[in-house]
Amino acid sequence: MCANLKVNRLGPTAVLGSMKTRVIEADWKVLLTLLPGDLEASARAHGALRRRRGVPSAAVLLRLALAYAACGLSLRSVVAWAAQLGIAHLSDVALLKRLRQAGPWLGQLLAQKLAEHGCHSPAAPPLRVRLLDATSISRPGSHGTDWRVHLGFDLAAGCIDAAEVTPASEGETLTRHLVGPGEVAVADRGYGHRRGIAAVAAAGGELIVRLNSNNVPLETPAGAPFDPLEAVRDLAAGESAEFVVRTAPDPKAELPASAGRLVVLRKSEAATETAPRKLRRQAQRNGRTPDQRALAAAAYVCLFTTVAPARLTTREVLELYRCRWQIELTFKRLKGILQLDDLTARDPGLCRTFLLTKLLAMLLVEELARDYLAFSPWGYGLPAAPVALAALPGAGRDPAACRGHRPALRRLAAPAPRGRTRAARFTPTAP
């Protein structure tokens, strides 16, 4: 068995690298067709490629970043792999400096790919639903949150339409996302703050956000204080209620009141018993005593929405909030398949490059998967161009000459039967 092993002159690291980097080796030209065409200009503009010593082009620099972040190679393994292919010749320290400076450029590439993603959306529905959430990333040896990855997910298109990498000091907020007219943002309790709600309303967007018991004080339309727990005290398990309310204005922060509806659903008996226990365990881990009001509110799902009742009923608001789980599944795929949380760097600049490259790789994977589902024998699509068959009139000349033969083209493109049909199998032959 050992006699059949091939020993690479660069050692086992390069052999392992060739296994992990198969996509950016065999299909690199295909991947380049999915990237913006102005790689050189954008790299120079963002300071990622100030000189070409060891790295001849922006495409090579991006290839090295993908090998490091998306393929999971160490810096030393990347330079050994690049030297083996003959695409770049530099040390691991030089590669560290190059990747550290590539963050702004990779962020620009990510923004361009996200803009292209919107072109593949289906016909715009009456409301464009966008799911918003963030996940935390920790550096090696860290016991807390060091980075956050913020995503926006287009529910109708089924793809990510916004992404941002920030330090842990910048939390979840609706002010980070652009929610315009005709769009509905769906977010969890981390986004339930008056400043974010007011920002979405000022931009002409709408929202469905889950509320905590104390974060957003509510009022009646007349301006009187509104207590949600007192209003829903008589709800039975599984029952829902709706109230016309508004957020309380904050003159010191210059935040106006935002009118909307409070949609409340009482959880099932089993969930009502489980939620307070979970809250107590979380409070115990943090060394504090849970608030009694928070324990009482754990039996309900409270949603604040600015969408008019004529557009979304109470039941539809609750059902739409359930779809928020789709962005949670997206984070699970990112961490489970692309190892988004497998952060090996400690340098802040290198960490940002690592995370941005992971997100860019995710968009490329989505596009390759979409092209694969569209099916072509060679695995990816071709640019739109007129094609004339040599056996048909008009071949090599004006494609319009082939218009009369389109039925024949459809017949030729139809899949051939695998075997005889049932009718042919049992049709008696003539004597």
Sine and cosine of phi, psi and omega as CSV:
sin_phi,cos_phi,sin_psi,cos_psi,sin_omega,cos_omega
0.00,0.00,-0.69,0.73,0.00,-1.00
-0.94,0.35,-0.41,0.91,-0.01,-1.00
-0.92,0.39,-0.37,0.93,-0.02,-1.00
-1.00,0.02,-0.07,1.00,-0.01,-1.00
-0.97,0.25,0.64,-0.77,0.03,-1.00
-0.98,-0.19,0.84,-0.55,-0.02,-1.00
-1.00,-0.05,0.87,-0.50,0.00,-1.00
-0.99,0.11,0.57,-0.82,-0.05,-1.00
-0.93,0.37,-0.32,0.95,0.03,-1.00
-1.00,-0.08,0.05,1.00,0.07,-1.00
0.99,-0.11,0.06,-1.00,-0.04,-1.00
-0.91,0.42,-0.39,0.92,0.01,-1.00
-0.89,0.46,-0.67,0.74,0.00,-1.00
-0.93,0.37,-0.56,0.83,0.05,-1.00
-0.91,0.42,-0.70,0.72,0.05,-1.00
-0.89,0.45,-0.62,0.78,0.01,-1.00
-0.89,0.45,-0.61,0.79,0.00,-1.00
-0.91,0.42,-0.48,0.88,0.04,-1.00
-0.96,0.28,-0.65,0.76,-0.05,-1.00
-0.98,0.22,-0.47,0.88,-0.11,-0.99
-0.98,-0.18,0.40,0.92,-0.08,-1.00
-0.87,0.50,-0.62,0.78,-0.05,-1.00
-0.93,0.37,-0.68,0.73,-0.03,-1.00
-0.99,0.10,0.14,0.99,0.15,-0.99
-0.97,-0.26,-0.89,0.45,-0.09,-1.00
-0.95,0.32,-0.59,0.81,-0.11,-0.99
-0.93,-0.36,0.40,0.92,-0.06,-1.00
-0.89,0.45,-0.64,0.77,0.01,-1.00
-0.90,0.44,-0.55,0.84,0.06,-1.00
-0.93,0.36,-0.68,0.73,0.02,-1.00
-0.88,0.47,-0.58,0.81,0.02,-1.00
-0.89,0.46,-0.53,0.85,0.03,-1.00
-0.93,0.37,-0.33,0.94,0.02,-1.00
-1.00,0.01,-0.11,0.99,-0.04,-1.00
-0.98,-0.20,0.37,-0.93,0.05,-1.00
-0.85,0.53,0.54,-0.84,-0.08,-1.00
-0.98,0.20,-0.19,0.98,-0.07,-1.00
-0.97,-0.23,0.71,0.70,-0.03,-1.00
-0.86,0.51,-0.69,0.72,-0.05,-1.00
-0.89,0.45,-0.74,0.67,-0.05,-1.00
-0.91,0.41,-0.69,0.72,-0.02,-1.00
-0.93,0.38,-0.58,0.81,0.03,-1.00
-0.91,0.42,-0.66,0.75,0.04,-1.00
-0.93,0.38,-0.63,0.78,-0.03,-1.00
-0.91,0.42,-0.53,0.85,-0.03,-1.00
-0.98,-0.18,0.18,0.98,0.10,-0.99
0.96,0.28,0.30,0.95,0.00,-1.00
-0.99,0.10,-0.36,0.93,-0.06,-1.00
-0.68,-0.73,0.95,0.31,-0.01,-1.00
-0.98,0.20,-0.52,0.85,0.08,-1.00
-0.60,-0.80,0.39,-0.92,-0.15,-0.99
-0.96,-0.27,0.32,0.95,-0.01,-1.00
-0.93,0.38,0.92,-0.39,0.00,-1.00
1.00,0.05,-0.44,0.90,0.00,-1.00
-0.82,-0.57,0.98,-0.21,-0.18,-0.98
-0.96,0.28,-0.35,0.94,-0.10,-1.00
-0.43,-0.90,0.23,-0.97,0.05,-1.00
-0.93,0.38,-0.56,0.83,0.03,-1.00
-0.89,0.46,-0.62,0.78,0.03,-1.00
-0.92,0.38,-0.65,0.76,0.04,-1.00
-0.88,0.48,-0.68,0.74,0.05,-1.00
-0.91,0.42,-0.59,0.80,0.03,-1.00
-0.90,0.43,-0.64,0.77,0.05,-1.00
-0.92,0.40,-0.63,0.77,0.03,-1.00
-0.90,0.43,-0.65,0.76,0.04,-1.00
-0.92,0.40,-0.61,0.79,0.04,-1.00
-0.90,0.44,-0.60,0.80,-0.02,-1.00
-0.97,0.25,-0.77,0.64,-0.13,-0.99
-1.00,0.02,-0.79,0.62,-0.10,-0.99
-0.97,0.23,-0.58,0.82,-0.04,-1.00
-1.00,-0.05,-0.17,0.98,0.11,-0.99
0.98,0.22,0.41,0.91,0.04,-1.00
-1.00,0.06,0.48,-0.88,0.12,-0.99
-0.96,0.26,0.19,-0.98,0.00,-1.00
-0.88,0.48,-0.66,0.75,0.02,-1.00
-0.91,0.41,-0.62,0.79,0.02,-1.00
-0.92,0.38,-0.58,0.82,0.01,-1.00
-0.90,0.43,-0.72,0.70,-0.03,-1.00
-0.93,0.37,-0.54,0.84,0.07,-1.00
-0.93,0.38,-0.66,0.75,0.03,-1.00
-0.91,0.42,-0.67,0.74,-0.01,-1.00
-0.91,0.41,-0.62,0.78,0.03,-1.00
-0.92,0.39,-0.59,0.81,0.02,-1.00
-0.90,0.43,-0.64,0.77,0.03,-1.00
-0.98,0.18,-0.30,0.95,-0.02,-1.00
0.98,0.20,0.38,0.92,-0.03,-1.00
-1.00,-0.09,-0.39,0.92,-0.01,-1.00
-0.38,-0.93,0.51,-0.86,0.00,-1.00
-0.69,-0.72,0.98,-0.20,0.00,-1.00
-0.39,-0.92,0.23,-0.97,0.01,-1.00
-1.00,0.05,0.20,-0.98,0.01,-1.00
-0.92,0.39,-0.53,0.85,0.05,-1.00
-0.92,0.38,-0.66,0.75,0.05,-1.00
-0.90,0.45,-0.63,0.78,0.04,-1.00
-0.91,0.42,-0.63,0.77,0.06,-1.00
-0.84,0.54,-0.72,0.70,0.00,-1.00
-0.91,0.41,-0.63,0.78,0.01,-1.00
-0.90,0.43,-0.72,0.69,-0.03,-1.00
-0.93,0.36,-0.54,0.84,0.01,-1.00
-0.89,0.46,-0.55,0.83,-0.02,-1.00
-1.00,0.04,-0.12,0.99,-0.11,-0.99
-1.00,0.05,-0.05,1.00,-0.06,-1.00
-0.83,0.55,-0.81,0.59,0.00,-1.00
-0.86,0.52,-0.62,0.79,0.02,-1.00
-0.91,0.41,-0.70,0.72,0.02,-1.00
-0.91,0.42,-0.58,0.82,0.09,-1.00
-0.89,0.46,-0.62,0.79,0.05,-1.00
-0.92,0.39,-0.67,0.74,0.05,-1.00
-0.88,0.48,-0.65,0.76,0.02,-1.00
-0.89,0.45,-0.68,0.73,0.02,-1.00
-0.89,0.45,-0.63,0.77,0.03,-1.00
-0.91,0.41,-0.65,0.76,0.03,-1.00
-0.92,0.39,-0.60,0.80,0.04,-1.00
-0.91,0.41,-0.61,0.79,0.06,-1.00
-0.90,0.43,-0.62,0.79,0.05,-1.00
-0.93,0.38,-0.52,0.86,0.00,-1.00
-0.86,0.51,-0.55,0.83,-0.02,-1.00
-0.92,0.40,-0.37,0.93,-0.01,-1.00
-0.94,0.34,-0.33,0.95,-0.06,-1.00
-0.99,-0.10,0.10,0.99,-0.01,-1.00
-0.94,0.33,0.52,-0.85,0.07,-1.00
-0.94,0.34,-0.03,-1.00,0.01,-1.00
-0.81,0.59,0.72,-0.69,-0.12,-0.99
-0.89,0.45,0.81,-0.59,0.06,-1.00
-0.97,0.24,0.12,-0.99,0.04,-1.00
-0.84,0.55,-0.56,0.83,0.06,-1.00
-0.79,-0.61,0.81,-0.59,0.08,-1.00
-1.00,0.00,0.93,-0.38,-0.08,-1.00
-1.00,-0.02,0.82,-0.57,0.02,-1.00
-0.86,-0.50,0.84,-0.54,0.03,-1.00
-1.00,-0.03,0.76,-0.65,-0.07,-1.00
-0.86,-0.51,0.69,-0.73,0.06,-1.00
-0.22,-0.98,0.12,-0.99,0.02,-1.00
-0.60,-0.80,0.38,-0.93,0.06,-1.00
-0.76,-0.66,0.44,-0.90,-0.05,-1.00
-0.99,-0.16,0.57,-0.82,0.01,-1.00
-0.80,-0.60,0.65,-0.76,-0.01,-1.00
-0.87,-0.49,0.59,-0.81,0.08,-1.00
-0.97,0.23,0.27,-0.96,0.04,-1.00
-0.86,0.51,0.75,-0.66,0.00,-1.00
0.99,0.12,-0.08,1.00,-0.03,-1.00
-1.00,0.09,0.55,-0.84,0.04,-1.00
-0.94,-0.34,0.15,0.99,0.02,-1.00
-0.71,-0.71,-0.30,-0.96,0.01,-1.00
-1.00,-0.07,0.79,-0.61,0.02,-1.00
-0.95,-0.32,-0.53,0.85,-0.02,-1.00
-0.66,-0.75,0.40,-0.92,0.11,-0.99
-0.78,-0.63,0.65,-0.76,0.09,-1.00
-0.93,-0.36,0.91,-0.42,-0.03,-1.00
-0.99,-0.17,0.76,-0.65,-0.02,-1.00
-0.80,-0.61,0.51,-0.86,0.23,-0.97
-0.88,-0.48,0.69,-0.72,-0.10,-1.00
-0.82,-0.57,0.84,-0.54,0.05,-1.00
-0.99,0.15,0.92,-0.39,-0.11,-0.99
-0.92,0.38,-0.64,0.77,-0.03,-1.00
-0.94,0.35,-0.68,0.74,-0.01,-1.00
-0.98,0.18,-0.35,0.94,0.00,-1.00
0.93,0.36,0.57,0.82,-0.02,-1.00
-0.56,-0.83,0.27,-0.96,0.02,-1.00
-0.97,0.23,0.74,-0.67,-0.01,-1.00
-0.88,-0.48,-0.01,1.00,0.05,-1.00
-0.39,-0.92,0.60,-0.80,0.03,-1.00
-0.46,-0.89,0.61,-0.79,0.01,-1.00
-0.45,-0.89,0.62,-0.78,0.05,-1.00
-0.93,-0.37,0.81,-0.58,-0.02,-1.00
-0.71,-0.70,0.34,-0.94,0.15,-0.99
-0.91,0.41,0.23,-0.97,-0.04,-1.00
-0.90,0.43,-0.38,0.92,-0.02,-1.00
-0.93,0.38,-0.34,0.94,0.02,-1.00
-0.99,-0.16,0.95,-0.31,-0.12,-0.99
-1.00,0.06,-0.20,-0.98,0.00,-1.00
-0.99,0.17,0.78,-0.62,0.02,-1.00
-0.39,-0.92,0.55,-0.83,0.03,-1.00
-0.95,0.32,-0.32,0.95,0.02,-1.00
-0.93,0.38,-0.29,0.96,0.00,-1.00
-0.97,0.25,-0.43,0.91,-0.10,-1.00
-0.96,-0.29,0.65,-0.76,0.05,-1.00
-1.00,0.04,0.94,-0.33,0.01,-1.00
-0.90,-0.44,0.96,-0.27,-0.10,-0.99
-0.98,-0.18,-0.14,-0.99,0.02,-1.00
-0.86,0.51,0.63,-0.77,-0.02,-1.00
0.99,0.16,0.04,1.00,-0.01,-1.00
-0.91,-0.42,0.56,-0.83,0.04,-1.00
-0.84,-0.54,0.87,-0.49,0.06,-1.00
-1.00,0.01,0.76,-0.66,0.05,-1.00
-0.90,-0.44,0.86,-0.51,-0.12,-0.99
-0.59,-0.80,0.32,-0.95,-0.03,-1.00
-1.00,-0.02,-0.22,-0.97,-0.13,-0.99
-0.90,0.44,-0.44,0.90,0.00,-1.00
-0.88,0.47,-0.33,0.94,-0.01,-1.00
-0.98,-0.19,0.07,1.00,-0.05,-1.00
-0.99,0.14,0.98,0.22,0.03,-1.00
-0.69,-0.72,0.52,-0.86,-0.08,-1.00
-0.90,0.43,-0.58,0.81,-0.03,-1.00
-0.90,0.44,-0.69,0.73,0.02,-1.00
-0.93,0.38,-0.65,0.76,0.03,-1.00
-0.88,0.47,-0.69,0.73,0.01,-1.00
-0.91,0.40,-0.57,0.82,0.00,-1.00
-0.92,0.40,-0.66,0.75,0.03,-1.00
-0.91,0.42,-0.67,0.74,0.01,-1.00
-0.90,0.43,-0.63,0.78,0.00,-1.00
-0.92,0.39,-0.51,0.86,0.00,-1.00
-0.99,0.14,-0.05,1.00,0.00,-1.00
1.00,0.03,0.07,1.00,0.02,-1.00
-1.00,0.03,0.04,-1.00,0.04,-1.00
-0.77,-0.64,0.23,-0.97,-0.11,-0.99
-0.47,-0.88,0.35,-0.94,0.21,-0.98
-0.73,-0.69,0.92,-0.38,-0.08,-1.00
-0.73,-0.68,0.65,-0.76,0.04,-1.00
-0.99,0.16,0.62,-0.78,-0.07,-1.00
-0.95,-0.31,0.55,-0.83,0.22,-0.98
-0.99,0.12,0.11,-0.99,-0.06,-1.00
-0.96,0.27,-0.41,0.91,-0.13,-0.99
-0.81,-0.59,-0.18,0.98,-0.15,-0.99
-0.94,0.33,-0.63,0.78,-0.11,-0.99
-0.86,-0.51,0.98,-0.20,0.10,-1.00
-0.93,0.36,0.66,-0.75,-0.06,-1.00
-0.91,-0.42,0.40,-0.92,0.04,-1.00
-0.71,-0.71,0.32,-0.95,0.17,-0.99
-0.97,0.26,0.25,-0.97,0.04,-1.00
-0.84,0.54,-0.41,0.91,0.02,-1.00
-0.99,0.13,-0.17,0.99,0.03,-1.00
0.98,-0.21,0.07,1.00,0.02,-1.00
-0.99,0.14,0.54,-0.84,0.03,-1.00
-0.87,0.49,0.61,-0.79,-0.03,-1.00
-0.84,-0.54,0.82,-0.57,0.00,-1.00
-0.97,-0.25,0.95,-0.30,-0.04,-1.00
-0.89,0.46,-0.65,0.76,-0.04,-1.00
-0.91,0.43,-0.61,0.79,0.03,-1.00
-0.93,0.36,-0.55,0.83,-0.06,-1.00
-0.96,0.26,-0.45,0.89,-0.09,-1.00
-0.94,-0.33,0.26,0.97,-0.08,-1.00
-0.87,0.50,-0.53,0.85,-0.08,-1.00
-1.00,-0.03,0.08,1.00,0.00,-1.00
-0.94,0.34,0.68,-0.73,0.09,-1.00
-1.00,0.02,0.22,-0.98,-0.01,-1.00
-0.87,0.49,0.77,-0.64,0.01,-1.00
1.00,0.02,-0.15,0.99,0.01,-1.00
-1.00,0.04,0.46,-0.89,0.01,-1.00
-0.79,-0.61,0.36,-0.93,0.02,-1.00
-0.56,-0.83,0.33,-0.94,-0.03,-1.00
-0.69,-0.72,0.65,-0.76,-0.02,-1.00
-0.70,-0.71,0.66,-0.75,0.08,-1.00
-1.00,0.08,0.88,-0.47,-0.08,-1.00
-0.65,-0.76,-0.07,-1.00,0.15,-0.99
-0.48,-0.88,0.42,-0.91,0.07,-1.00
-0.96,0.28,0.57,-0.82,0.01,-1.00
-0.94,0.34,0.73,-0.69,0.01,-1.00
-0.94,0.35,0.40,-0.92,0.04,-1.00
-0.80,-0.60,1.00,-0.09,-0.06,-1.00
-0.89,0.46,-0.57,0.82,-0.03,-1.00
-0.90,0.43,-0.66,0.75,0.02,-1.00
-1.00,0.02,0.03,1.00,-0.01,-1.00
0.85,0.53,0.70,0.71,0.02,-1.00
-0.95,-0.31,0.86,-0.51,0.02,-1.00
-0.98,0.19,0.19,-0.98,0.10,-1.00
-0.96,0.28,0.59,-0.81,0.04,-1.00
-0.89,-0.46,0.89,-0.46,-0.03,-1.00
-0.97,0.23,0.55,-0.83,0.02,-1.00
-0.07,-1.00,-0.33,-0.94,0.02,-1.00
-0.81,-0.58,0.56,-0.83,0.14,-0.99
-0.97,-0.25,0.89,-0.45,0.01,-1.00
-0.96,-0.30,0.83,-0.55,-0.10,-0.99
-0.83,-0.56,0.72,-0.70,0.09,-1.00
-0.80,-0.60,0.77,-0.64,0.08,-1.00
-0.99,0.10,0.75,-0.67,-0.03,-1.00
-0.94,0.35,0.21,-0.98,0.06,-1.00
-0.92,0.39,0.22,-0.97,-0.02,-1.00
-0.88,0.48,-0.66,0.75,0.00,-1.00
-0.90,0.43,-0.71,0.71,0.01,-1.00
-0.92,0.38,-0.53,0.85,0.02,-1.00
-0.92,0.40,-0.56,0.83,0.03,-1.00
-0.98,0.22,-0.54,0.84,-0.07,-1.00
-0.98,0.22,-0.63,0.77,-0.11,-0.99
-0.87,0.50,-0.73,0.69,0.03,-1.00
-0.89,0.45,-0.58,0.81,0.03,-1.00
-0.90,0.43,-0.66,0.76,0.05,-1.00
-0.89,0.45,-0.63,0.78,0.01,-1.00
-0.91,0.41,-0.63,0.77,0.02,-1.00
-0.92,0.40,-0.66,0.75,0.02,-1.00
-0.90,0.45,-0.65,0.76,0.01,-1.00
-0.91,0.41,-0.66,0.75,0.02,-1.00
-0.92,0.40,-0.59,0.81,0.02,-1.00
-0.91,0.41,-0.63,0.77,0.04,-1.00
-0.90,0.44,-0.54,0.84,-0.01,-1.00
-1.00,0.02,0.02,1.00,0.05,-1.00
0.95,0.31,0.59,0.81,0.02,-1.00
-0.65,-0.76,0.17,-0.99,0.01,-1.00
-0.98,-0.18,0.76,-0.64,-0.02,-1.00
-0.92,0.39,0.59,-0.81,0.03,-1.00
-0.95,0.30,0.68,-0.74,-0.01,-1.00
-0.90,0.44,-0.55,0.83,0.04,-1.00
-0.92,0.39,-0.62,0.78,0.04,-1.00
-0.91,0.40,-0.60,0.80,0.04,-1.00
-0.90,0.44,-0.64,0.77,0.02,-1.00
-0.94,0.35,-0.61,0.79,-0.02,-1.00
-0.95,0.30,-0.27,0.96,-0.01,-1.00
-0.92,0.40,-0.25,0.97,0.01,-1.00
-0.99,0.11,-0.04,1.00,-0.08,-1.00
-0.78,-0.62,0.40,-0.92,0.21,-0.98
-0.94,-0.33,0.92,-0.40,-0.06,-1.00
-0.94,-0.35,0.87,-0.50,-0.01,-1.00
-0.88,-0.48,0.71,-0.71,0.12,-0.99
-0.95,-0.30,0.78,-0.63,-0.02,-1.00
-0.71,-0.71,0.58,-0.82,0.08,-1.00
-0.97,-0.23,0.07,1.00,0.03,-1.00
-0.97,0.24,0.71,-0.71,-0.05,-1.00
-0.91,0.41,0.52,-0.85,0.02,-1.00
-0.86,0.50,-0.47,0.88,0.02,-1.00
-0.93,0.37,-0.36,0.93,-0.02,-1.00
-0.99,-0.14,-0.60,0.80,0.03,-1.00
-0.66,-0.75,0.84,-0.54,0.06,-1.00
-0.97,0.22,0.08,-1.00,0.02,-1.00
-0.86,0.51,-0.71,0.70,0.00,-1.00
-0.90,0.43,-0.63,0.77,-0.01,-1.00
-0.92,0.38,-0.57,0.82,0.06,-1.00
-0.89,0.46,-0.70,0.71,0.01,-1.00
-0.91,0.41,-0.67,0.74,0.00,-1.00
-0.91,0.41,-0.61,0.79,0.00,-1.00
-0.92,0.38,-0.59,0.81,0.02,-1.00
-0.92,0.40,-0.51,0.86,0.05,-1.00
-0.88,0.47,-0.50,0.87,0.00,-1.00
-0.93,0.37,-0.17,0.98,0.02,-1.00
-0.87,0.49,-0.34,0.94,0.01,-1.00
-0.89,0.46,-0.33,0.94,0.00,-1.00
-0.89,0.46,-0.59,0.81,0.01,-1.00
-0.96,0.26,-0.47,0.88,0.11,-0.99
-0.91,0.42,-0.64,0.77,0.06,-1.00
-0.91,0.41,-0.56,0.83,0.06,-1.00
-0.89,0.46,-0.68,0.73,0.05,-1.00
-0.91,0.43,-0.60,0.80,0.04,-1.00
-0.90,0.44,-0.64,0.76,0.04,-1.00
-0.92,0.39,-0.65,0.76,0.00,-1.00
-0.89,0.47,-0.65,0.76,-0.04,-1.00
-0.99,0.12,-0.51,0.86,-0.04,-1.00
-1.00,0.10,-0.58,0.82,-0.07,-1.00
-0.99,-0.15,-0.76,0.66,-0.04,-1.00
-1.00,-0.08,0.02,1.00,0.02,-1.00
0.78,0.63,0.79,0.62,0.00,-1.00
-0.86,0.51,-0.56,0.83,-0.06,-1.00
-1.00,0.00,0.10,0.99,0.01,-1.00
-1.00,0.04,0.89,0.46,-0.08,-1.00
-0.99,0.17,0.87,-0.48,-0.04,-1.00
-0.98,-0.21,-0.21,0.98,-0.07,-1.00
-1.00,-0.02,0.42,-0.91,0.10,-1.00
-0.91,-0.41,-0.50,0.87,0.02,-1.00
-0.90,0.43,0.76,-0.65,-0.05,-1.00
-0.85,0.53,-0.68,0.74,0.01,-1.00
-0.90,0.43,-0.63,0.77,0.01,-1.00
-0.95,0.33,-0.57,0.82,0.06,-1.00
-0.88,0.48,-0.70,0.71,0.01,-1.00
-0.90,0.44,-0.67,0.74,0.05,-1.00
-0.88,0.48,-0.67,0.74,0.01,-1.00
-0.86,0.52,-0.76,0.65,-0.07,-1.00
-0.94,0.35,-0.66,0.75,0.02,-1.00
-0.90,0.43,-0.61,0.79,0.03,-1.00
-0.92,0.39,-0.62,0.78,0.06,-1.00
-0.86,0.51,-0.71,0.71,0.00,-1.00
-0.92,0.40,-0.63,0.77,0.06,-1.00
-0.90,0.43,-0.65,0.76,0.05,-1.00
-0.89,0.46,-0.59,0.81,0.03,-1.00
-0.89,0.46,-0.68,0.74,0.02,-1.00
-0.91,0.42,-0.62,0.78,0.04,-1.00
-0.91,0.41,-0.63,0.77,0.04,-1.00
-0.90,0.44,-0.68,0.74,0.02,-1.00
-0.88,0.48,-0.66,0.75,-0.02,-1.00
-0.93,0.36,-0.64,0.77,0.06,-1.00
-0.90,0.44,-0.63,0.77,0.02,-1.00
-0.91,0.41,-0.63,0.78,0.03,-1.00
-0.91,0.42,-0.65,0.76,0.05,-1.00
-0.92,0.39,-0.57,0.82,0.02,-1.00
-0.92,0.40,-0.66,0.75,0.02,-1.00
-0.92,0.40,-0.49,0.87,0.08,-1.00
-0.94,0.35,-0.30,0.95,0.11,-0.99
0.91,0.41,0.90,-0.43,0.26,-0.97
-0.56,-0.83,0.57,-0.82,-0.12,-0.99
-0.86,0.51,-0.47,0.88,-0.04,-1.00
-1.00,-0.07,0.01,1.00,0.18,-0.98
0.99,-0.12,-0.07,1.00,0.02,-1.00
-0.42,-0.91,0.31,-0.95,-0.07,-1.00
-0.99,0.11,0.19,-0.98,0.05,-1.00
-0.90,-0.44,0.43,-0.90,0.09,-1.00
-0.86,0.51,0.55,-0.84,-0.01,-1.00
-0.90,0.44,0.81,-0.59,0.00,-1.00
-0.40,-0.92,0.58,-0.82,0.04,-1.00
-0.92,0.40,0.68,-0.73,-0.02,-1.00
-0.84,-0.55,0.75,-0.66,0.05,-1.00
-0.86,-0.51,0.74,-0.67,0.02,-1.00
-0.99,0.14,0.64,-0.77,-0.07,-1.00
-0.90,0.43,-0.46,0.89,-0.06,-1.00
-0.99,0.11,-0.08,1.00,-0.06,-1.00
-0.94,-0.34,0.48,-0.88,0.07,-1.00
-0.86,0.52,0.63,-0.78,-0.01,-1.00
0.99,-0.11,-0.05,1.00,-0.01,-1.00
-0.90,0.43,0.75,-0.66,0.00,-1.00
0.98,0.19,-0.03,1.00,0.02,-1.00
-0.85,-0.52,-0.54,-0.84,-0.05,-1.00
-0.91,0.41,0.82,-0.57,0.02,-1.00
-0.88,0.48,-0.34,0.94,0.01,-1.00
-0.90,0.44,-0.37,0.93,0.00,-1.00
-0.94,0.35,-0.27,0.96,-0.02,-1.00
-1.00,-0.03,-0.01,1.00,-0.11,-0.99
-0.88,0.48,-0.58,0.82,-0.02,-1.00
-0.95,0.32,-0.20,0.98,-0.06,-1.00
-0.95,-0.30,0.23,0.97,-0.01,-1.00
-0.88,0.47,-0.60,0.80,0.10,-0.99
-0.84,0.54,-0.62,0.78,0.04,-1.00
-0.91,0.42,-0.61,0.79,0.04,-1.00
-0.90,0.43,-0.64,0.77,0.03,-1.00
-0.90,0.43,-0.62,0.78,0.00,-1.00
-0.92,0.40,-0.65,0.76,0.02,-1.00
-0.92,0.38,-0.52,0.86,-0.02,-1.00
-0.99,0.14,-0.23,0.97,-0.02,-1.00
-0.93,0.37,0.62,-0.78,-0.02,-1.00
-0.92,0.40,0.67,-0.74,0.02,-1.00
-0.97,0.23,0.57,-0.82,0.01,-1.00
-0.91,0.42,0.58,-0.81,-0.02,-1.00
-0.94,0.33,-0.52,0.85,-0.03,-1.00
-0.38,-0.92,-0.18,-0.98,0.02,-1.00
-0.93,0.37,0.60,-0.80,0.05,-1.00
-0.96,0.26,0.24,-0.97,-0.01,-1.00
-0.87,0.49,-0.62,0.78,-0.02,-1.00
-0.91,0.42,-0.67,0.74,0.01,-1.00
-0.93,0.37,-0.50,0.86,-0.06,-1.00
-0.94,0.33,-0.53,0.85,-0.09,-1.00
-0.94,-0.34,0.17,0.99,0.04,-1.00
-0.98,0.21,0.86,-0.51,-0.02,-1.00
-0.93,0.38,0.59,-0.80,0.06,-1.00
-0.99,0.16,0.44,-0.90,0.00,-1.00
-0.95,0.31,0.60,-0.80,0.01,-1.00
-0.93,0.37,0.00,0.00,0.00,0.00
